[in-house]
Amino acid sequence: AGSWLIKSKFMTKYDSDTLLKEIDDYLKLHSTDMDILFIRAKVHQKNGKIDQAIVSYQQILANSDKVAFAHYEMGKIYEKAGLASKSEEHIKMARLY
């Protein structure tokens, strides 16, 4: 599936497992597509797979450490996990951009 198809499925009702398979297949060829990495992170977050969401956000940050939304989302995840110092670090970085 192309990125436009993945984005449209994400915006409508979707089967998480099917969408994640399509995302993973797409990322094999386009591993730095930040939009798709962000969608993968949000799907994992929605499904409660926080560790996988963090991996996706880290991939975004590895490609560009100036991406405010990834820092902000990671800050929220760490806050919910009770990791205040990590949360504060990412929220602070999000505010810098």
C-alpha positions in Angstrom: 0.0 0.0 0.0 1.1 3.5 -0.7 1.4 6.2 2.0 -1.8 7.9 0.8 -3.7 4.6 1.3 -2.2 4.1 4.8 -3.1 7.7 5.8 -6.7 7.3 4.5 -7.2 4.0 6.4 -5.8 5.5 9.5 -8.3 8.4 9.3 -11.3 6.0 9.0 -12.3 2.7 10.6 -9.4 0.2 10.3 -8.3 -3.2 11.5 -5.2 -2.5 13.5 -3.4 -5.8 12.6 -4.0 -5.3 8.9 -3.0 -1.6 9.0 0.2 -2.4 10.9 1.1 -5.1 8.4 0.7 -2.6 5.5 2.7 0.0 7.5 5.5 -2.5 8.1 5.6 -3.5 4.5 5.7 0.1 3.4 8.4 1.0 5.9 10.7 -1.7 4.5 11.1 0.5 1.4 10.5 3.9 3.0 12.0 3.6 6.5 12.3 7.3 7.2 8.7 8.3 6.3 7.9 10.3 9.4 4.2 10.5 8.6 3.9 6.7 8.5 6.1 6.2 11.5 3.9 8.6 13.4 0.8 6.7 12.3 2.4 3.4 13.4 3.2 5.0 16.8 -0.4 6.2 17.2 -1.9 2.8 16.3 0.4 1.1 18.8 -0.4 3.7 21.4 -4.2 3.2 20.8 -3.7 -0.6 21.2 -1.8 -0.2 24.4 1.5 -1.4 23.0 3.4 1.5 24.5 6.9 -0.1 24.0 6.2 -0.3 20.3 4.9 3.3 20.2 8.1 4.4 21.9 10.2 2.6 19.3 8.3 4.3 16.5 8.7 7.8 18.1 12.4 7.0 18.6 12.8 6.3 14.9 11.2 9.6 14.1 13.6 11.4 16.5 16.6 9.5 15.0 15.7 11.0 11.6 15.1 14.5 13.0 15.6 15.5 16.6 13.6 18.6 15.9 10.2 17.0 15.6 8.1 18.6 18.3 5.1 16.2 18.1 7.2 13.1 18.6 8.8 14.7 21.7 5.5 15.7 23.0 3.9 12.3 22.5 6.8 10.5 24.1 6.5 13.0 27.0 2.9 12.0 27.5 3.7 8.3 27.3 6.5 8.6 29.9 4.2 10.7 32.1 1.5 8.0 32.1 4.2 5.4 32.8 5.3 7.4 35.9 8.7 8.3 34.5 8.6 12.0 35.3 12.2 13.0 34.4 11.9 11.4 31.0 8.5 13.0 30.5 9.8 16.4 31.5 12.8 16.0 29.2 10.7 15.3 26.1 8.1 18.0 26.9 10.8 20.5 27.3 12.3 19.5 24.0 8.9 19.8 22.3 8.6 23.4 23.6 12.0 24.3 22.1 10.7 23.7 18.6 
